[in-house]
């Protein structure tokens, strides 16, 4: 839900910080 896990290349900078969107969409740019 935020760009806090977006490293710029689609890599989560904080995967344990609550970036479950990345785990679901493989892209931490979408806001579920």
MOPAC internal coordinates of N, CA, C and O (Angstrom, degrees):
PM7 1SCF
backbone

  N    0.0000 0     0.00 0     0.00 0    0    0    0
  C    1.4720 1     0.00 0     0.00 0    1    0    0
  C    1.5169 1   111.28 1     0.00 0    2    1    0
  O    1.2310 1   120.49 1  -174.32 1    3    2    1
  N    1.3326 1   116.67 1     5.68 1    3    2    1
  C    1.4591 1   118.92 1  -179.96 1    5    3    2
  C    1.5128 1   111.28 1  -156.80 1    6    5    3
  O    1.2310 1   120.23 1   -17.81 1    7    6    5
  N    1.3215 1   117.16 1   162.19 1    7    6    5
  C    1.4630 1   123.36 1  -178.17 1    9    7    6
  C    1.5232 1   112.14 1   -80.43 1   10    9    7
  O    1.2310 1   120.89 1  -165.29 1   11   10    9
  N    1.3323 1   115.90 1    14.71 1   11   10    9
  C    1.4602 1   119.54 1  -177.05 1   13   11   10
  C    1.5177 1   110.91 1   -73.91 1   14   13   11
  O    1.2310 1   120.99 1   160.01 1   15   14   13
  N    1.3453 1   115.71 1   -19.99 1   15   14   13
  C    1.4560 1   118.85 1  -177.75 1   17   15   14
  C    1.5163 1   109.95 1  -109.09 1   18   17   15
  O    1.2310 1   121.10 1  -168.47 1   19   18   17
  N    1.3320 1   115.50 1    11.53 1   19   18   17
  C    1.4608 1   119.27 1  -178.67 1   21   19   18
  C    1.5186 1   109.66 1   -98.54 1   22   21   19
  O    1.2310 1   121.26 1   -67.92 1   23   22   21
  N    1.3174 1   115.19 1   112.08 1   23   22   21
  C    1.4655 1   119.33 1  -177.43 1   25   23   22
  C    1.5213 1   111.08 1   -84.61 1   26   25   23
  O    1.2310 1   120.32 1   173.02 1   27   26   25
  N    1.3354 1   116.99 1    -6.98 1   27   26   25
  C    1.4561 1   120.33 1  -179.94 1   29   27   26
  C    1.5144 1   110.43 1   108.02 1   30   29   27
  O    1.2310 1   120.79 1   154.11 1   31   30   29
  N    1.3200 1   116.10 1   -25.89 1   31   30   29
  C    1.4552 1   119.93 1  -179.53 1   33   31   30
  C    1.5202 1   110.30 1  -112.98 1   34   33   31
  O    1.2310 1   120.86 1  -167.94 1   35   34   33
  N    1.3081 1   115.96 1    12.06 1   35   34   33
  C    1.4528 1   119.79 1  -179.90 1   37   35   34
  C    1.5163 1   111.34 1    89.21 1   38   37   35
  O    1.2310 1   121.17 1  -171.25 1   39   38   37
  N    1.3364 1   115.36 1     8.75 1   39   38   37
  C    1.4572 1   119.47 1   179.82 1   41   39   38
  C    1.5221 1   109.81 1   -98.62 1   42   41   39
  O    1.2310 1   120.66 1   -46.02 1   43   42   41
  N    1.3139 1   116.34 1   133.98 1   43   42   41
  C    1.4650 1   121.23 1  -179.03 1   45   43   42
  C    1.5251 1   111.84 1   -75.39 1   46   45   43
  O    1.2310 1   120.54 1   -55.35 1   47   46   45
  N    1.3173 1   116.56 1   124.65 1   47   46   45
  C    1.4536 1   120.18 1   179.39 1   49   47   46
  C    1.5216 1   109.43 1   -81.55 1   50   49   47
  O    1.2310 1   121.49 1   154.28 1   51   50   49
  N    1.3419 1   114.75 1   -25.72 1   51   50   49
  C    1.4662 1   119.03 1   179.73 1   53   51   50
  C    1.5196 1   109.40 1  -133.13 1   54   53   51
  O    1.2310 1   120.11 1  -106.27 1   55   54   53
  N    1.3145 1   117.40 1    73.73 1   55   54   53
  C    1.4631 1   121.97 1  -178.47 1   57   55   54
  C    1.5251 1   111.48 1   -66.76 1   58   57   55
  O    1.2310 1   121.04 1   154.07 1   59   58   57
  N    1.3193 1   115.62 1   -25.93 1   59   58   57
  C    1.4579 1   119.97 1  -179.83 1   61   59   58
  C    1.5168 1   110.33 1   -97.28 1   62   61   59
  O    1.2310 1   121.38 1  -173.57 1   63   62   61
  N    1.3310 1   114.97 1     6.43 1   63   62   61
  C    1.4529 1   119.15 1  -177.68 1   65   63   62
  C    1.5193 1   111.38 1   -93.86 1   66   65   63
  O    1.2310 1   120.48 1   179.25 1   67   66   65
  N    1.3120 1   116.69 1    -0.75 1   67   66   65
  C    1.4558 1   119.55 1   178.08 1   69   67   66
  C    1.5128 1   111.09 1   116.84 1   70   69   67
  O    1.2310 1   120.64 1  -156.78 1   71   70   69
  N    1.3143 1   116.37 1    23.22 1   71   70   69
  C    1.4600 1   119.61 1  -179.08 1   73   71   70
  C    1.5207 1   110.18 1   -91.41 1   74   73   71
  O    1.2310 1   120.82 1  -117.12 1   75   74   73
  N    1.3143 1   116.03 1    62.88 1   75   74   73
  C    1.4616 1   119.68 1  -178.42 1   77   75   74
  C    1.5175 1   110.59 1   -76.92 1   78   77   75
  O    1.2310 1   120.47 1   166.30 1   79   78   77
  N    1.3242 1   116.71 1   -13.70 1   79   78   77
  C    1.4613 1   120.52 1   177.42 1   81   79   78
  C    1.5172 1   109.79 1   -65.46 1   82   81   79
  O    1.2310 1   120.99 1   146.24 1   83   82   81
  N    1.3249 1   115.71 1   -33.76 1   83   82   81
  C    1.4580 1   121.21 1  -179.06 1   85   83   82
  C    1.5201 1   110.06 1   -69.94 1   86   85   83
  O    1.2310 1   120.96 1   146.25 1   87   86   85
  N    1.2939 1   115.78 1   -33.75 1   87   86   85
  C    1.4604 1   121.34 1  -179.52 1   89   87   86
  C    1.5225 1   109.76 1   -72.92 1   90   89   87
  O    1.2310 1   121.09 1   151.04 1   91   90   89
  N    1.3204 1   115.51 1   -28.96 1   91   90   89
  C    1.4577 1   119.98 1  -176.54 1   93   91   90
  C    1.5225 1   111.14 1   -91.03 1   94   93   91
  O    1.2310 1   120.60 1   138.35 1   95   94   93
  N    1.3245 1   116.46 1   -41.65 1   95   94   93
  C    1.4561 1   120.29 1  -174.62 1   97   95   94
  C    1.5218 1   112.18 1  -106.65 1   98   97   95
  O    1.2310 1   120.77 1   174.02 1   99   98   97
  N    1.3432 1   116.14 1    -5.98 1   99   98   97
  C    1.4581 1   121.02 1  -177.56 1  101   99   98
  C    1.5253 1   110.41 1    62.96 1  102  101   99
  O    1.2310 1   120.87 1  -170.54 1  103  102  101
  N    1.3111 1   115.95 1     9.46 1  103  102  101
  C    1.4602 1   120.14 1  -179.45 1  105  103  102
  C    1.5173 1   109.40 1  -143.48 1  106  105  103
  O    1.2310 1   120.72 1   -70.27 1  107  106  105
  N    1.2991 1   116.23 1   109.73 1  107  106  105
  C    1.4503 1   119.23 1  -176.47 1  109  107  106
  C    1.5196 1   110.90 1   -83.38 1  110  109  107
  O    1.2310 1   120.55 1  -134.66 1  111  110  109
  N    1.3075 1   116.55 1    45.34 1  111  110  109
  C    1.4542 1   120.45 1   179.21 1  113  111  110
  C    1.5148 1   109.14 1  -120.42 1  114  113  111
  O    1.2310 1   120.84 1   162.10 1  115  114  113
  N    1.3231 1   115.99 1   -17.90 1  115  114  113
  C    1.4550 1   120.84 1  -179.44 1  117  115  114
  C    1.5167 1   110.11 1   -87.65 1  118  117  115
  O    1.2310 1   120.73 1   -33.34 1  119  118  117
  N    1.3015 1   116.21 1   146.66 1  119  118  117
  C    1.4579 1   120.04 1   179.47 1  121  119  118
  C    1.5132 1   110.04 1  -108.47 1  122  121  119
  O    1.2310 1   120.09 1   -76.06 1  123  122  121
  N    1.3221 1   117.43 1   103.94 1  123  122  121
  C    1.4620 1   121.18 1  -179.68 1  125  123  122
  C    1.5218 1   109.53 1   -78.04 1  126  125  123
  O    1.2310 1   120.10 1   180.00 1  127  126  125

